[in-house]
């Protein structure tokens, strides 16, 4: 194992929390420095596929905690704009072969549970890192209050606008989505969501997804109805723009507390060239801001964390361990970003002929192919 007594983690999102869990399980002292004073007030969610859930379980995130933050996806159903079921992926069946469920998860709930495991002294709210300094055998995070946090390694998990990444890379060339995404968590029930079904709607230039994260609680997203740069749009207008899609979409938007609806500008990029600079290494969105149309953002951050710590706890010297991690994950995340860009062209197609052909193909996808697709997602392969 590389000689690591203490690691400083910049950023307390999913990637930062996951790598802290992994290092803690390996007996390494960690500190997470999160610039915000608390968790975001508005909750959102995401899907985490079985391979990433298995990683969390292996790092000490108990199954009872999973039940507090999300619900298993048994099938992922994709509906047309007219409300016809086009395809249904056997997610639960293939996830069982991985040894863990695929789940829709409350993002903030997941972070809160991990912080509970780590302890409050590890996770430092309101601790903004403004720069990183290093010498031959240590690295130091300079904090906004003038103090510093030193360790044998600094792991930058500070997201899409990473100051650490940009200190030794040219800024990424972001691809901006043609629409903003609105999302939220709501008290909501619907027959399409019974028995662990996650529902998606693929319309003409519009796409929505809804999945259970708790008893009577769902997370949802909706893209293609808000143009970038538009002024703030109220809930009533969001509901109006959802018309023409199956009623479940407008209903879940209407069921959400207006103050809890989140609007996000979507940007993504290929992995940056340099993932490390001596004793500083990137992880998650700081290294690869993946397309949401690949459905692997949170999963990839968790997998980064697990593979990084696997290398750090091997018998390799530190430099080789870090280089191996970078080589493996850069290759994989490049593939994921390419797939996400292809998916976006299909999922968000606006041309009536293209969407008609797409829907025709989805409706006729053989069961064997449906299982292959679900297996690729659940295994991360």
C-alpha positions as CSV (number, residue, x, y, z in Angstrom):
1,X,0.0,0.0,0.0
2,X,1.2,3.5,-0.8
3,X,2.3,5.4,2.2
4,X,-0.8,7.4,3.1
5,X,-1.6,8.6,6.6
6,X,-4.0,11.5,5.7
7,X,-5.9,12.5,2.6
8,X,-7.5,15.9,2.0
9,X,-10.7,15.8,-0.1
10,X,-11.9,19.0,-1.9
11,X,-15.7,18.9,-2.4
12,X,-18.4,17.0,-0.5
13,X,-20.6,15.8,-3.3
14,X,-21.2,12.2,-4.1
15,X,-17.7,11.6,-5.3
16,X,-16.1,13.2,-2.3
17,X,-18.3,11.3,0.1
18,X,-17.6,8.0,-1.7
19,X,-13.9,8.3,-1.8
20,X,-13.9,9.3,1.9
21,X,-15.8,6.1,2.7
22,X,-13.4,4.0,0.7
23,X,-10.3,5.6,2.3
24,X,-11.9,5.3,5.8
25,X,-12.5,1.5,5.2
26,X,-8.8,1.2,4.3
27,X,-7.7,2.9,7.6
28,X,-6.7,6.2,6.1
29,X,-7.5,9.5,7.9
30,X,-9.6,11.8,5.7
31,X,-10.9,15.4,5.8
32,X,-13.6,16.6,3.4
33,X,-13.7,20.4,2.8
34,X,-17.1,21.5,1.4
35,X,-17.4,25.2,0.5
36,X,-21.2,25.4,1.2
37,X,-22.4,25.9,4.8
38,X,-25.0,23.0,4.6
39,X,-26.5,20.6,2.1
40,X,-28.6,22.3,-0.6
41,X,-32.0,23.2,0.5
42,X,-33.8,21.8,-2.6
43,X,-33.6,18.0,-3.0
44,X,-33.1,16.2,-6.3
45,X,-32.4,12.6,-7.2
46,X,-30.7,10.2,-9.6
47,X,-30.6,6.6,-10.6
48,X,-27.6,4.5,-9.3
49,X,-27.1,1.3,-11.1
50,X,-26.3,-2.0,-9.4
51,X,-22.6,-2.0,-9.9
52,X,-22.2,1.3,-8.1
53,X,-24.6,0.3,-5.3
54,X,-22.5,-2.8,-4.8
55,X,-19.5,-0.5,-4.4
56,X,-21.3,1.5,-1.7
57,X,-22.2,-1.7,0.1
58,X,-18.6,-2.9,0.0
59,X,-17.5,0.4,1.6
60,X,-19.8,0.0,4.6
61,X,-23.0,1.7,3.4
62,X,-25.5,-0.7,5.0
63,X,-28.6,-2.0,3.3
64,X,-30.9,-0.4,5.8
65,X,-29.4,3.0,4.9
66,X,-30.2,2.3,1.3
67,X,-33.9,1.9,2.2
68,X,-33.8,5.3,3.8
69,X,-32.5,7.1,0.7
70,X,-34.1,5.3,-2.2
71,X,-36.1,2.5,-3.7
72,X,-35.2,-0.4,-6.0
73,X,-36.0,-0.2,-9.7
74,X,-37.5,-3.4,-10.8
75,X,-38.3,-2.4,-14.3
76,X,-37.5,0.7,-16.4
77,X,-40.5,1.5,-18.6
78,X,-40.2,3.8,-21.6
79,X,-43.4,5.4,-22.9
80,X,-44.1,7.3,-26.1
81,X,-45.5,10.9,-26.2
82,X,-48.9,9.3,-26.7
83,X,-48.5,7.3,-23.5
84,X,-47.9,3.9,-25.2
85,X,-45.5,1.5,-23.4
86,X,-42.7,1.1,-26.0
87,X,-40.1,-1.0,-24.0
88,X,-39.5,-2.3,-20.6
89,X,-36.0,-3.2,-19.3
90,X,-35.8,-6.0,-16.7
91,X,-33.6,-4.0,-14.4
92,X,-34.3,-5.9,-11.2
93,X,-33.7,-9.3,-12.8
94,X,-30.2,-8.4,-14.1
95,X,-29.3,-6.4,-11.1
96,X,-29.8,-9.5,-8.9
97,X,-26.9,-11.2,-10.9
98,X,-24.7,-8.3,-9.8
99,X,-25.5,-8.8,-6.1
100,X,-27.1,-5.4,-5.5
101,X,-30.2,-3.5,-6.5
102,X,-30.4,-0.6,-9.0
103,X,-32.1,2.3,-7.3
104,X,-33.6,5.7,-7.6
105,X,-32.0,7.8,-4.8
106,X,-32.5,11.1,-3.0
107,X,-29.2,12.8,-3.6
108,X,-29.2,14.9,-0.3
109,X,-30.3,11.8,1.7
110,X,-27.4,9.8,0.3
111,X,-24.9,12.5,1.3
112,X,-26.5,12.9,4.8
113,X,-26.2,9.1,5.4
114,X,-22.6,9.0,4.4
115,X,-21.7,12.0,6.6
116,X,-23.4,10.2,9.4
117,X,-21.1,7.2,8.9
118,X,-18.0,9.4,8.6
119,X,-18.8,11.7,11.5
120,X,-19.1,15.4,11.6
121,X,-15.4,16.1,12.3
122,X,-14.5,14.6,8.9
123,X,-17.0,16.6,6.8
124,X,-16.2,20.3,7.1
125,X,-19.0,22.6,6.0
126,X,-18.2,26.2,5.0
127,X,-14.6,25.3,4.3
128,X,-13.8,26.6,0.8
129,X,-10.6,25.6,-0.9
130,X,-9.1,28.4,-3.1
131,X,-5.8,26.8,-4.2
132,X,-3.6,23.8,-3.8
133,X,0.1,23.8,-3.0
134,X,2.5,20.8,-2.9
135,X,6.0,19.7,-2.3
136,X,7.7,16.4,-3.0
137,X,5.9,14.3,-0.3
138,X,2.8,16.3,0.7
139,X,0.0,18.5,-0.6
140,X,-1.9,21.4,1.0
141,X,-5.3,22.8,0.4
142,X,-5.4,26.6,1.0
143,X,-8.6,27.7,2.5
144,X,-10.6,30.9,2.1
145,X,-10.2,31.8,5.7
146,X,-6.4,31.8,5.4
147,X,-5.7,28.4,7.0
148,X,-4.6,25.3,5.2
149,X,-5.2,21.5,5.3
150,X,-2.2,19.3,4.7
151,X,-2.1,15.7,3.7
152,X,-0.1,13.1,1.8
153,X,-2.6,13.5,-1.1
154,X,-5.3,15.9,-2.2
155,X,-8.2,14.5,-4.1
156,X,-10.2,17.1,-6.1
157,X,-13.9,16.3,-6.2
158,X,-15.0,19.9,-6.6
159,X,-17.2,19.4,-9.6
160,X,-17.8,20.9,-13.0
161,X,-16.2,24.2,-12.1
162,X,-13.2,22.7,-10.4
163,X,-10.6,25.3,-9.4
164,X,-8.1,22.5,-8.7
165,X,-8.6,20.9,-12.2
166,X,-8.2,24.3,-13.9
167,X,-5.0,25.0,-12.0
168,X,-3.2,22.4,-14.2
169,X,-5.5,22.0,-17.2
170,X,-7.0,24.2,-19.9
171,X,-10.7,24.6,-19.1
172,X,-12.8,21.8,-20.6
173,X,-14.7,22.4,-23.9
174,X,-18.2,22.1,-22.6
175,X,-21.0,21.0,-24.8
176,X,-24.1,22.9,-23.7
177,X,-27.5,21.2,-23.9
178,X,-30.2,22.7,-26.1
179,X,-32.5,23.0,-23.1
180,X,-32.3,23.4,-19.3
181,X,-33.6,20.6,-17.1
182,X,-36.1,21.0,-14.3
183,X,-36.3,18.5,-11.6
184,X,-37.4,17.9,-8.0
185,X,-38.7,15.5,-5.4
186,X,-42.4,15.3,-4.6
187,X,-45.1,13.5,-2.7
188,X,-46.7,11.6,-5.6
189,X,-48.2,8.3,-6.6
190,X,-49.2,6.9,-10.0
191,X,-50.1,3.4,-11.4
192,X,-47.1,3.5,-13.7
193,X,-44.8,3.6,-10.7
194,X,-46.3,0.5,-8.9
195,X,-44.1,-2.4,-8.0
196,X,-40.8,-0.6,-8.4
197,X,-41.3,0.6,-12.0
198,X,-39.3,3.7,-13.1
199,X,-41.2,5.5,-15.8
200,X,-39.6,7.5,-18.7
201,X,-41.4,9.4,-21.4
202,X,-39.6,10.1,-24.7
203,X,-41.4,12.6,-26.8
204,X,-40.5,14.9,-29.7
205,X,-37.7,17.0,-28.2
206,X,-39.0,16.4,-24.7
207,X,-38.0,13.7,-22.2
208,X,-39.1,13.0,-18.6
209,X,-38.3,10.5,-15.9
210,X,-40.0,9.6,-12.6
211,X,-38.9,7.1,-10.0
212,X,-39.7,6.2,-6.4
213,X,-37.2,7.3,-3.7
214,X,-39.4,6.5,-0.7
215,X,-42.9,5.7,0.4
216,X,-45.1,8.0,-1.7
217,X,-42.1,10.1,-2.7
218,X,-40.6,10.4,-6.2
219,X,-37.8,12.1,-7.9
220,X,-38.4,13.5,-11.4
221,X,-36.7,15.3,-14.2
222,X,-38.0,17.0,-17.3
223,X,-36.0,18.3,-20.3
224,X,-36.8,20.0,-23.5
225,X,-39.3,22.6,-22.3
226,X,-37.1,25.4,-21.0
227,X,-34.7,27.1,-23.3
228,X,-31.3,28.3,-21.9
229,X,-31.4,32.0,-21.0
230,X,-35.1,32.2,-20.6
231,X,-36.3,34.2,-17.5
232,X,-37.5,32.2,-14.5
233,X,-40.6,30.2,-15.3
234,X,-43.2,29.6,-12.7
235,X,-44.8,26.2,-11.9
236,X,-48.0,26.9,-13.8
237,X,-46.1,27.6,-17.0
238,X,-44.0,24.4,-16.5
239,X,-47.2,22.4,-16.2
240,X,-48.6,24.1,-19.3
241,X,-45.5,23.3,-21.3
242,X,-45.9,19.6,-20.2
243,X,-49.2,19.3,-22.0
244,X,-49.1,16.9,-24.9
245,X,-47.0,14.4,-22.9
246,X,-48.7,11.7,-20.8
247,X,-50.6,13.2,-17.8
248,X,-48.1,11.8,-15.3
249,X,-45.6,14.5,-16.3
250,X,-47.7,17.5,-15.7
251,X,-49.2,15.9,-12.6
252,X,-45.8,15.3,-10.9
253,X,-44.7,18.9,-11.7
254,X,-47.9,20.2,-10.2
255,X,-47.5,18.0,-7.1
256,X,-44.0,19.5,-6.3
257,X,-43.7,22.4,-3.8
258,X,-42.8,25.4,-6.1
259,X,-39.8,26.4,-4.0
260,X,-38.4,22.9,-4.4
261,X,-38.3,22.8,-8.2
262,X,-34.7,23.0,-9.4
263,X,-33.7,24.3,-12.8
264,X,-30.3,23.3,-14.1
265,X,-28.2,24.4,-17.1
266,X,-26.7,21.2,-18.6
267,X,-23.0,21.2,-19.7
268,X,-20.8,18.2,-20.2
269,X,-17.3,17.5,-21.6
270,X,-14.9,14.8,-22.5
271,X,-12.4,13.9,-19.8
272,X,-9.7,16.4,-19.3
273,X,-6.1,15.7,-20.4
274,X,-4.4,15.8,-17.0
275,X,-6.0,14.0,-14.1
276,X,-3.1,14.4,-11.7
277,X,-0.3,16.7,-10.8
278,X,2.1,14.9,-8.5
279,X,0.2,14.5,-5.3
280,X,-3.1,16.0,-6.5
281,X,-5.6,13.8,-8.4
282,X,-9.0,14.5,-9.9
283,X,-12.2,12.5,-9.4
284,X,-15.8,12.7,-10.6
285,X,-17.1,15.8,-12.4
286,X,-13.8,17.5,-11.9
287,X,-12.2,15.0,-14.2
288,X,-15.1,14.0,-16.5
289,X,-18.4,16.0,-16.7
290,X,-20.4,13.3,-18.3
291,X,-23.5,13.7,-20.4
292,X,-26.7,13.1,-18.4
293,X,-28.0,11.1,-21.4
294,X,-25.6,8.3,-20.5
295,X,-27.2,7.9,-17.0
296,X,-23.9,7.3,-15.3
297,X,-22.8,10.5,-13.6
298,X,-23.1,9.5,-10.0
299,X,-22.2,5.9,-10.8
300,X,-19.0,7.0,-12.4
301,X,-18.0,9.1,-9.5
302,X,-18.6,6.2,-7.1
303,X,-16.6,3.9,-9.4
304,X,-13.8,6.4,-9.6
305,X,-13.6,6.4,-5.8
306,X,-13.5,2.6,-5.5
307,X,-10.9,2.1,-8.2
308,X,-8.7,4.9,-7.0
309,X,-8.6,3.5,-3.5
310,X,-8.1,0.0,-4.9
311,X,-5.0,1.2,-6.6
312,X,-3.8,3.2,-3.5
313,X,-4.2,0.1,-1.3
314,X,-2.3,-2.2,-3.7
315,X,1.4,-2.9,-3.5
316,X,2.2,-0.3,-6.1
317,X,4.2,2.8,-5.4
318,X,2.1,5.9,-5.2
319,X,3.0,7.3,-8.6
320,X,2.2,4.0,-10.4
321,X,-1.0,3.6,-8.4
322,X,-2.3,7.1,-9.4
323,X,-1.2,6.6,-13.0
324,X,-3.0,3.3,-13.2
325,X,-6.2,4.8,-11.8
326,X,-6.1,7.6,-14.3
327,X,-5.4,5.3,-17.3
328,X,-8.3,3.0,-16.5
329,X,-10.9,5.6,-15.6
330,X,-10.0,8.0,-18.4
331,X,-10.6,5.3,-21.0
332,X,-13.9,4.2,-19.5
333,X,-15.3,7.7,-18.9
334,X,-14.4,8.7,-22.5
335,X,-16.6,5.8,-23.7
336,X,-19.4,6.9,-21.5
337,X,-19.4,10.5,-22.7
338,X,-19.4,9.3,-26.3
339,X,-22.4,7.1,-25.7
340,X,-24.2,9.9,-23.9
341,X,-23.8,12.2,-26.9
342,X,-25.2,9.5,-29.2
343,X,-28.1,8.9,-26.8
344,X,-28.9,12.6,-26.7
345,X,-29.5,12.6,-30.5
346,X,-31.9,9.7,-30.2
347,X,-33.7,10.6,-26.9
348,X,-34.2,14.3,-27.7
349,X,-34.9,14.0,-31.5
350,X,-37.3,16.7,-32.7
351,X,-37.8,15.6,-36.3
352,X,-41.2,13.9,-36.6
353,X,-39.8,11.2,-39.0
354,X,-36.9,10.4,-36.8
355,X,-39.0,10.1,-33.7
356,X,-41.5,7.9,-35.5
357,X,-38.7,5.6,-36.6
358,X,-37.2,5.6,-33.1
359,X,-40.5,4.7,-31.5
360,X,-41.2,2.0,-34.0
361,X,-37.8,0.4,-33.3
362,X,-38.2,0.7,-29.5
363,X,-41.6,-1.0,-29.6
364,X,-40.1,-4.0,-31.6
365,X,-36.9,-4.5,-29.6
366,X,-36.6,-8.3,-28.8
367,X,-36.6,-9.4,-25.2
368,X,-33.0,-10.7,-25.6
369,X,-31.8,-7.2,-26.6
370,X,-33.7,-5.6,-23.7
371,X,-31.9,-7.9,-21.3
372,X,-28.5,-7.0,-22.9
373,X,-29.2,-3.3,-22.5
374,X,-30.2,-3.7,-18.9
375,X,-27.2,-5.8,-18.2
376,X,-24.8,-3.3,-19.7
377,X,-26.3,-0.6,-17.5
378,X,-26.5,-2.7,-14.3
379,X,-22.9,-4.0,-14.6
380,X,-21.4,-0.8,-15.9
381,X,-20.0,-2.6,-18.9
